[in-house]
Amino acid sequence: MGKLQLFDITFTDNKLVYGPGESISGTVKIRTSNSLQYKAIKVTCHGSCGISNKLNDASWILEEQYLNSMLSVADKGTLAPGEHSFPFQFLIPEAVPTSFEGPFGKIIYRVRAVIDTPRFTKDYKIQKPFYILNMLNLNKVSGIERPSYAVTTKKFSYLLVKTGTLMLKARTDMRGYIPGQIIKLATEIHNKSGKDTGCVLATLIQKVTYKTKRPLFDLRTIAEVEGAGVKAGKHAEWREQIIVPPLPQSALNGCSLIDIDYCLQVSLKSPETVIILPIYIGNIALNLSLSRSMPSSPDHCGVAPGAAGVAPSAPPAEEEPENGMCAGGIASEEIPTKSHSQQDPSGQQVSMSPSAFSHAPGAALPPSHTSAPIRSDKLRCVCVSINVEFFLETLFSPFVTLCFYLLSLEYIKPKVPNVFAPSSATFCGGTNDTIMN
């Protein structure tokens, strides 16, 4: 650095994660070996979102700005040899989205310091990132505590001349979860045919939408559970649980260029049958005791993040049939689970305490989930190939954490069905599919 021995930015209390409406403060530290003339020393706080139509392309085709404040901490003068400190402080606006990083776009925040030197002399620049966590409170999403429910009937032909009917029902216990909570899935299959069905699959899917002129849809399999098929003429029930891993929250309030959606897809391989259960991933868990005390109202499937008020009470749980009999008097069988992407190498399902995640949008998983080490020059969470900044909360303050959540290769499918995008969309090959509309 020549005359400059130290040029650094430090945040107060080494805090890296901030919320909307907070102040970010710190100090620019400079140490010189000789006198250094300058025209000004400026500090800028900047936040923006940029997206591209090429994978991991640094040049953005669309950009929107959330924060751009500049502070001059020193006017024209000379820095004497030695160490100097220049404090700064910026106010973060209320309507800023959570930090995010994906293959086609990112939401980034940073503080930059510049020593503006006289003409023909090199300017000195340095920047340091910080992270925004704009909490998604599930208690403010209308109808979030109600089960997500869907049913479909499939008529199909087999052995050329025979026909059969299959009914597939599925429901989750709620529509909103935070990382560490458990999605309880109940599935019923009525096989009114003389042909056995294929395996039943439950897949947690993430869709990230990058709103370019021709929107890109990035679909990813987050977790997958596989159950056995159903014998001909049988009625069977399948109950499973999926732990919500560290994931970015649904939607990105305040951002108009990137959307995040989740769903639980339940499907049969044969006959090909699919139903979709939309769910929300948030940061603040649903207060069930509070929501159940509210008067009930009609169900709304199209819930929207940020809706005002607390969701109405959930309907009463359905009574379980006695002696394994379904409503039609047909004997009901239990479907065994064949494989689960959230099992450790010993075959045991991962046990994880929801309280370990508090209200944070991400946390580290047990070492058994970690594959080969991933080189990274900064703390980040890698969720099935998508790089997203996550945060943990302690008794003192939230901080960025390093977390690897990678599905085993045997559970990562070459294609994820297009459950969100229009039928005219096309898939790009790869483990994690990108759809261009």
Sequence and secondary structure as in RCSB ss.txt:
>XXXX:A:sequence
MGKLQLFDITFTDNKLVYGPGESISGTVKIRTSNSLQYKAIKVTCHGSCGISNKLNDASWILEEQYLNSMLSVAD
KGTLAPGEHSFPFQFLIPEAVPTSFEGPFGKIIYRVRAVIDTPRFTKDYKIQKPFYILNMLNLNKVSGIERPSYA
VTTKKFSYLLVKTGTLMLKARTDMRGYIPGQIIKLATEIHNKSGKDTGCVLATLIQKVTYKTKRPLFDLRTIAEV
EGAGVKAGKHAEWREQIIVPPLPQSALNGCSLIDIDYCLQVSLKSPETVIILPIYIGNIALNLSLSRSMPSSPDH
CGVAPGAAGVAPSAPPAEEEPENGMCAGGIASEEIPTKSHSQQDPSGQQVSMSPSAFSHAPGAALPPSHTSAPIR
SDKLRCVCVSINVEFFLETLFSPFVTLCFYLLSLEYIKPKVPNVFAPSSATFCGGTNDTIMN
>XXXX:A:secstr
 TTEEEEEEEEGGG  EE TT EEEEEEEEEESS EEESEEEEEEEEEEEE SSTT SS SEEEEEEEEEEEEE 
SEEE SEEEEEEEEEE  SS    EEETTEEEEEEEEEEEE  TTS  EEEEEEEEE    BGGGSTTTTS  EE
EEEEEEEETTTEEEEEEEEEEES SEE TT EEEEEEEEEEESSS    EEEEEEEEEEE SSS EEEEEEEEEE
EE    TT EEEEEEEEE  S   SS TT SSEEEEEEEEEEETTTTEEEEEEEEE SB   HHHHTTS      
SS  TT SS            GGGB TTS BEEE  EEEETTB TTS B    GGGGTT S     GGG  S   
 SS  EEETTEEE  EE  SS  EE  EEE   GGG  S    SSS TT EE  SSSEEEE 
